[in-house]
Amino acid sequence: QGQAVPLAATAAAADNATISKVEFYDDTKLLGTDTSAPYALSVSDLAVGGHSLVAKAYDSMGASADSTPVGITVSSGPT
């Protein structure tokens, strides 16, 4: 396995709501969830190749919003 990839997101809720959780996705695959700020996740099992990472925040009133996708490439390390 390669090095861990640190993921982080900043989330804020409107209308007196609070953020209940932030989910981190690799395209549509859920990588993990963080329920308290600062919202972060460390992922070490990403396959070699391109990935589109997205954070999805949920608030206490049931609303949700996705971040802009961030593209990364995982390359193979030295043998």
Protein Blocks (a to p, Z undefined) as FASTA:
>chain_A
ZZddddddddddeehiacfbdcddehjacfbdcfbdcdddddfkbcedddddddddddfk
opacdddddddddddddZZ
